[in-house]
Amino acid sequence: MVVELFQKPKGFIESIIMYSKFGEGVNERVFENPQAMALKDESFDLVISESIIFQEPQLGFAHHFGCPSMALFPIGYTSVINHFTGGAVNPAYVPNFLVSHLNLDNILDRLQNTFVYLFGMLMYQFVYLPNSNALLHKAFPDAPPVQELLKNVSLTLINNNNALMDPVPLAPSVIEVPGIHIKPGKPLPADLEKWIEESKDGIVYFSLGTLIKTNLMPKEKQDAIFESFRKLKQRVLVKWTGEGPANAPKNCRFEKWVPQQAVLAHSKLKAFVSHGGLLSTQESVYFGAAVVAIPVLGDQHMNAATAVAKGFAVKVSLNELTTELLDAALHEVISNPK
């Protein structure tokens, strides 16, 4: 799936099918994991999982233990949440993240949003859930259908913030906990702190998150990004999968893992080149980081559009990315005092 994301833009139908297959693959790997399945021999009082979408069969653990279940949803609101918790679902005014319309101002936007919602729910009900039930009953033969397990989720916590997203109607069992992951005040490793402080013109931080394998990005996109970085007078901290490219600019430092919040909080940060994931977007707002958003999949496109509308980001399409476009975006973010 990760390689496919770099190949061409996907329409919402292709995206829904891709995400459904991705969810099935996640559950298959969990149920094939001996350590995960060994938990069936233990006893627990509560099961917490990302069970509202893509991990629903894992609610079989709660049925097996005879205990309550709680759902976590880190990417904010989707209509599936209200579908199973009893909240109102109205695509006439609640945007779908696959459409990326921030405001449903006209009838065409509302029709498109409604069609995407209806197609997504049909796929979910008649393709994804039957496949999920097959996986569930292979691991937990005595469990009721996934649909019943979802209705018995006691509490759902979602990472939704009305400062960044439009307000949506939610059932009483759904609680918004935006930015709960943000933990300011942690220091940087000494060598990284020294490297940042020695950059008299500040730094640019680049990360496409944890899912995207940056070393699988097409070479022409890698070349475009690094050619743009080569022109910067700032140093560039790059979160990168595997070893950095041999022809990488000398002002770049490659790390497989970066203490992101500490970097975003640093006074030397001039720009954050991000995939637009919701966690990263919330951290950017909290720490006051200006963003060049390069969304890749899912809610990232809507998050990027929101960041642009709120005035703290410039968006560059991954499929249209060139050195010149990234140059312009970086110049705007670094030089514009707003």
MOWOVEN-V170415 format. One record per residue. N is the residue number from 1. RES is the residue in one letter. PSI is psi in whole degrees, 0 to 359 (none if undefined). D_LAST is the distance of its C-alpha to the last C-alpha in Angstrom with 2 decimals. Layout:
n:N res:RES psi:PSI d_last:D_LAST
n:N res:RES psi:PSI d_last:D_LAST
This chain:
n:1 res:M psi:319 d_last:37.52
n:2 res:V psi:319 d_last:34.79
n:3 res:V psi:320 d_last:36.15
n:4 res:E psi:329 d_last:36.27
n:5 res:L psi:334 d_last:32.54
n:6 res:F psi:355 d_last:31.98
n:7 res:Q psi:311 d_last:34.66
n:8 res:K psi:159 d_last:33.44
n:9 res:P psi:142 d_last:31.37
n:10 res:K psi:138 d_last:33.33
n:11 res:G psi:173 d_last:34.02
n:12 res:F psi:331 d_last:34.12
n:13 res:I psi:312 d_last:37.91
n:14 res:E psi:321 d_last:37.78
n:15 res:S psi:315 d_last:35.00
n:16 res:I psi:316 d_last:37.08
n:17 res:I psi:317 d_last:40.14
n:18 res:M psi:316 d_last:38.32
n:19 res:Y psi:324 d_last:36.90
n:20 res:S psi:315 d_last:40.37
n:21 res:K psi:323 d_last:41.99
n:22 res:F psi:315 d_last:39.42
n:23 res:G psi:318 d_last:40.22
n:24 res:E psi:320 d_last:43.92
n:25 res:G psi:321 d_last:43.53
n:26 res:V psi:313 d_last:41.74
n:27 res:N psi:323 d_last:44.59
n:28 res:E psi:317 d_last:47.25
n:29 res:R psi:324 d_last:45.96
n:30 res:V psi:313 d_last:45.90
n:31 res:F psi:344 d_last:49.44
n:32 res:E psi:355 d_last:50.69
n:33 res:N psi:117 d_last:49.41
n:34 res:P psi:324 d_last:52.43
n:35 res:Q psi:320 d_last:50.40
n:36 res:A psi:315 d_last:48.70
n:37 res:M psi:339 d_last:52.03
n:38 res:A psi:341 d_last:53.78
n:39 res:L psi:340 d_last:51.81
n:40 res:K psi:339 d_last:54.25
n:41 res:D psi:356 d_last:56.82
n:42 res:E psi:183 d_last:54.68
n:43 res:S psi:133 d_last:54.09
n:44 res:F psi:152 d_last:50.78
n:45 res:D psi:344 d_last:49.91
n:46 res:L psi:139 d_last:46.57
n:47 res:V psi:123 d_last:44.92
n:48 res:I psi:126 d_last:41.11
n:49 res:S psi:165 d_last:39.81
n:50 res:E psi:69 d_last:37.23
n:51 res:S psi:356 d_last:39.98
n:52 res:I psi:330 d_last:38.45
n:53 res:I psi:129 d_last:37.71
n:54 res:F psi:346 d_last:39.10
n:55 res:Q psi:24 d_last:40.95
n:56 res:E psi:318 d_last:43.18
n:57 res:P psi:339 d_last:46.51
n:58 res:Q psi:350 d_last:45.64
n:59 res:L psi:347 d_last:46.39
n:60 res:G psi:332 d_last:49.94
n:61 res:F psi:318 d_last:49.62
n:62 res:A psi:318 d_last:49.25
n:63 res:H psi:319 d_last:52.33
n:64 res:H psi:320 d_last:54.21
n:65 res:F psi:348 d_last:53.54
n:66 res:G psi:38 d_last:54.13
n:67 res:C psi:166 d_last:50.97
n:68 res:P psi:162 d_last:47.88
n:69 res:S psi:149 d_last:44.82
n:70 res:M psi:140 d_last:41.12
n:71 res:A psi:141 d_last:38.38
n:72 res:L psi:139 d_last:34.92
n:73 res:F psi:99 d_last:32.37
n:74 res:P psi:347 d_last:29.20
n:75 res:I psi:20 d_last:27.42
n:76 res:G psi:204 d_last:27.22
n:77 res:Y psi:140 d_last:29.27
n:78 res:T psi:159 d_last:31.75
n:79 res:S psi:336 d_last:34.61
n:80 res:V psi:327 d_last:37.20
n:81 res:I psi:309 d_last:36.33
n:82 res:N psi:328 d_last:37.38
n:83 res:H psi:322 d_last:40.30
n:84 res:F psi:351 d_last:41.96
n:85 res:T psi:356 d_last:40.89
n:86 res:G psi:9 d_last:41.92
n:87 res:G psi:166 d_last:38.58
n:88 res:A psi:141 d_last:38.05
n:89 res:V psi:110 d_last:36.98
n:90 res:N psi:99 d_last:35.95
n:91 res:P psi:358 d_last:34.24
n:92 res:A psi:335 d_last:33.93
n:93 res:Y psi:355 d_last:30.82
n:94 res:V psi:111 d_last:29.98
n:95 res:P psi:147 d_last:28.27
n:96 res:N psi:135 d_last:29.75
n:97 res:F psi:342 d_last:27.46
n:98 res:L psi:346 d_last:29.51
n:99 res:V psi:325 d_last:28.53
n:100 res:S psi:24 d_last:24.74
n:101 res:H psi:121 d_last:24.64
n:102 res:L psi:325 d_last:22.13
n:103 res:N psi:126 d_last:23.96
n:104 res:L psi:77 d_last:27.67
n:105 res:D psi:341 d_last:27.68
n:106 res:N psi:170 d_last:30.82
n:107 res:I psi:327 d_last:34.24
n:108 res:L psi:317 d_last:33.70
n:109 res:D psi:319 d_last:30.75
n:110 res:R psi:322 d_last:32.91
n:111 res:L psi:315 d_last:35.94
n:112 res:Q psi:315 d_last:34.20
n:113 res:N psi:319 d_last:32.76
n:114 res:T psi:318 d_last:36.27
n:115 res:F psi:317 d_last:37.98
n:116 res:V psi:317 d_last:35.82
n:117 res:Y psi:312 d_last:36.50
n:118 res:L psi:317 d_last:40.23
n:119 res:F psi:317 d_last:40.62
n:120 res:G psi:318 d_last:38.81
n:121 res:M psi:326 d_last:41.05
n:122 res:L psi:315 d_last:44.16
n:123 res:M psi:319 d_last:43.39
n:124 res:Y psi:314 d_last:42.71
n:125 res:Q psi:319 d_last:45.92
n:126 res:F psi:352 d_last:48.34
n:127 res:V psi:302 d_last:47.23
n:128 res:Y psi:312 d_last:44.98
n:129 res:L psi:318 d_last:46.75
n:130 res:P psi:318 d_last:50.26
n:131 res:N psi:322 d_last:49.26
n:132 res:S psi:322 d_last:47.70
n:133 res:N psi:324 d_last:50.94
n:134 res:A psi:317 d_last:52.93
n:135 res:L psi:317 d_last:50.92
n:136 res:L psi:311 d_last:51.15
n:137 res:H psi:344 d_last:54.91
n:138 res:K psi:323 d_last:55.53
n:139 res:A psi:325 d_last:54.06
n:140 res:F psi:82 d_last:55.08
n:141 res:P psi:330 d_last:58.09
n:142 res:D psi:1 d_last:58.65
n:143 res:A psi:147 d_last:55.11
n:144 res:P psi:172 d_last:54.53
n:145 res:P psi:155 d_last:52.26
n:146 res:V psi:320 d_last:48.55
n:147 res:Q psi:320 d_last:48.02
n:148 res:E psi:320 d_last:50.03
n:149 res:L psi:322 d_last:48.33
n:150 res:L psi:322 d_last:44.90
n:151 res:K psi:342 d_last:46.20
n:152 res:N psi:5 d_last:47.32
n:153 res:V psi:124 d_last:43.96
n:154 res:S psi:324 d_last:43.77
n:155 res:L psi:139 d_last:40.05
n:156 res:T psi:125 d_last:36.92
n:157 res:L psi:126 d_last:33.62
n:158 res:I psi:145 d_last:30.57
n:159 res:N psi:65 d_last:27.06
n:160 res:N psi:132 d_last:25.53
n:161 res:N psi:119 d_last:22.61
n:162 res:N psi:349 d_last:22.21
n:163 res:A psi:335 d_last:18.56
n:164 res:L psi:334 d_last:18.08
n:165 res:M psi:157 d_last:21.32
n:166 res:D psi:144 d_last:23.36
n:167 res:P psi:143 d_last:26.17
n:168 res:V psi:151 d_last:29.50
n:169 res:P psi:135 d_last:33.05
n:170 res:L psi:148 d_last:34.44
n:171 res:A psi:158 d_last:37.93
n:172 res:P psi:336 d_last:38.69
n:173 res:S psi:1 d_last:39.28
n:174 res:V psi:120 d_last:35.69
n:175 res:I psi:132 d_last:33.29
n:176 res:E psi:129 d_last:29.52
n:177 res:V psi:62 d_last:28.48
n:178 res:P psi:139 d_last:24.80
n:179 res:G psi:19 d_last:23.48
n:180 res:I psi:340 d_last:26.97
n:181 res:H psi:348 d_last:26.71
n:182 res:I psi:124 d_last:23.87
n:183 res:K psi:87 d_last:25.53
n:184 res:P psi:161 d_last:23.31
n:185 res:G psi:355 d_last:24.88
n:186 res:K psi:134 d_last:26.87
n:187 res:P psi:157 d_last:27.08
n:188 res:L psi:155 d_last:26.81
n:189 res:P psi:146 d_last:30.10
n:190 res:A psi:319 d_last:31.00
n:191 res:D psi:324 d_last:31.11
n:192 res:L psi:320 d_last:27.71
n:193 res:E psi:316 d_last:26.21
n:194 res:K psi:317 d_last:27.96
n:195 res:W psi:320 d_last:26.76
n:196 res:I psi:314 d_last:23.08
n:197 res:E psi:330 d_last:23.56
n:198 res:E psi:351 d_last:25.41
n:199 res:S psi:102 d_last:22.50
n:200 res:K psi:337 d_last:21.28
n:201 res:D psi:10 d_last:18.22
n:202 res:G psi:187 d_last:17.29
n:203 res:I psi:160 d_last:17.95
n:204 res:V psi:137 d_last:17.12
n:205 res:Y psi:130 d_last:18.87
n:206 res:F psi:126 d_last:20.74
n:207 res:S psi:133 d_last:22.68
n:208 res:L psi:25 d_last:24.22
n:209 res:G psi:193 d_last:25.69
n:210 res:T psi:333 d_last:29.35
n:211 res:L psi:320 d_last:31.07
n:212 res:I psi:122 d_last:30.07
n:213 res:K psi:100 d_last:32.31
n:214 res:T psi:331 d_last:30.21
n:215 res:N psi:349 d_last:33.36
n:216 res:L psi:358 d_last:34.66
n:217 res:M psi:139 d_last:31.85
n:218 res:P psi:143 d_last:33.44
n:219 res:K psi:323 d_last:33.74
n:220 res:E psi:329 d_last:32.01
n:221 res:K psi:318 d_last:28.84
n:222 res:Q psi:314 d_last:29.15
n:223 res:D psi:319 d_last:29.72
n:224 res:A psi:318 d_last:26.70
n:225 res:I psi:311 d_last:24.40
n:226 res:F psi:332 d_last:26.04
n:227 res:E psi:323 d_last:26.24
n:228 res:S psi:316 d_last:22.46
n:229 res:F psi:326 d_last:22.23
n:230 res:R psi:331 d_last:24.94
n:231 res:K psi:346 d_last:22.82
n:232 res:L psi:144 d_last:20.08
n:233 res:K psi:345 d_last:20.48
n:234 res:Q psi:155 d_last:19.17
n:235 res:R psi:154 d_last:21.76
n:236 res:V psi:120 d_last:21.64
n:237 res:L psi:120 d_last:23.04
n:238 res:V psi:119 d_last:24.73
n:239 res:K psi:119 d_last:26.36
n:240 res:W psi:140 d_last:29.35
n:241 res:T psi:123 d_last:32.63
n:242 res:G psi:199 d_last:35.56
n:243 res:E psi:148 d_last:35.60
n:244 res:G psi:152 d_last:32.90
n:245 res:P psi:147 d_last:33.90
n:246 res:A psi:329 d_last:36.20
n:247 res:N psi:22 d_last:34.19
n:248 res:A psi:149 d_last:30.85
n:249 res:P psi:152 d_last:28.72
n:250 res:K psi:341 d_last:29.54
n:251 res:N psi:4 d_last:25.97
n:252 res:C psi:141 d_last:26.13
n:253 res:R psi:126 d_last:27.57
n:254 res:F psi:133 d_last:29.07
n:255 res:E psi:140 d_last:29.70
n:256 res:K psi:333 d_last:31.50
n:257 res:W psi:141 d_last:29.85
n:258 res:V psi:134 d_last:26.67
n:259 res:P psi:82 d_last:25.90
n:260 res:Q psi:315 d_last:22.62
n:261 res:Q psi:322 d_last:21.42
n:262 res:A psi:325 d_last:22.16
n:263 res:V psi:315 d_last:20.25
n:264 res:L psi:331 d_last:17.09
n:265 res:A psi:350 d_last:17.47
n:266 res:H psi:140 d_last:17.93
n:267 res:S psi:342 d_last:15.85
n:268 res:K psi:352 d_last:16.47
n:269 res:L psi:128 d_last:14.82
n:270 res:K psi:330 d_last:12.24
n:271 res:A psi:149 d_last:12.61
n:272 res:F psi:110 d_last:14.99
n:273 res:V psi:110 d_last:17.12
n:274 res:S psi:157 d_last:18.74
n:275 res:H psi:349 d_last:21.42
n:276 res:G psi:20 d_last:19.66
n:277 res:G psi:152 d_last:22.41
n:278 res:L psi:320 d_last:22.00
n:279 res:L psi:315 d_last:22.54
n:280 res:S psi:322 d_last:19.92
n:281 res:T psi:316 d_last:17.41
n:282 res:Q psi:320 d_last:18.28
n:283 res:E psi:321 d_last:18.09
n:284 res:S psi:317 d_last:14.56
n:285 res:V psi:315 d_last:13.53
n:286 res:Y psi:317 d_last:15.87
n:287 res:F psi:1 d_last:14.77
n:288 res:G psi:36 d_last:10.98
n:289 res:A psi:134 d_last:11.23
n:290 res:A psi:142 d_last:9.19
n:291 res:V psi:137 d_last:12.06
n:292 res:V psi:111 d_last:14.12
n:293 res:A psi:127 d_last:16.68
n:294 res:I psi:79 d_last:20.26
n:295 res:P psi:147 d_last:22.30
n:296 res:V psi:316 d_last:26.03
n:297 res:L psi:166 d_last:27.99
n:298 res:G psi:227 d_last:28.43
n:299 res:D psi:352 d_last:25.65
n:300 res:Q psi:326 d_last:23.09
n:301 res:H psi:317 d_last:22.70
n:302 res:M psi:321 d_last:21.99
n:303 res:N psi:318 d_last:19.63
n:304 res:A psi:318 d_last:17.63
n:305 res:A psi:321 d_last:17.77
n:306 res:T psi:315 d_last:16.64
n:307 res:A psi:321 d_last:13.60
n:308 res:V psi:315 d_last:12.66
n:309 res:A psi:327 d_last:13.54
n:310 res:K psi:349 d_last:11.53
n:311 res:G psi:16 d_last:8.27
n:312 res:F psi:18 d_last:8.17
n:313 res:A psi:157 d_last:10.59
n:314 res:V psi:134 d_last:12.30
n:315 res:K psi:138 d_last:16.05
n:316 res:V psi:123 d_last:18.92
n:317 res:S psi:132 d_last:22.45
n:318 res:L psi:318 d_last:24.78
n:319 res:N psi:337 d_last:27.69
n:320 res:E psi:3 d_last:25.99
n:321 res:L psi:130 d_last:24.22
n:322 res:T psi:166 d_last:24.86
n:323 res:T psi:319 d_last:23.78
n:324 res:E psi:318 d_last:22.21
n:325 res:L psi:318 d_last:20.12
n:326 res:L psi:322 d_last:18.92
n:327 res:D psi:311 d_last:18.31
n:328 res:A psi:318 d_last:16.04
n:329 res:A psi:315 d_last:14.10
n:330 res:L psi:319 d_last:13.82
n:331 res:H psi:317 d_last:12.86
n:332 res:E psi:314 d_last:9.93
n:333 res:V psi:319 d_last:8.71
n:334 res:I psi:323 d_last:9.78
n:335 res:S psi:338 d_last:8.92
n:336 res:N psi:117 d_last:5.59
n:337 res:P psi:346 d_last:3.82
n:338 res:K psi:none d_last:0.00
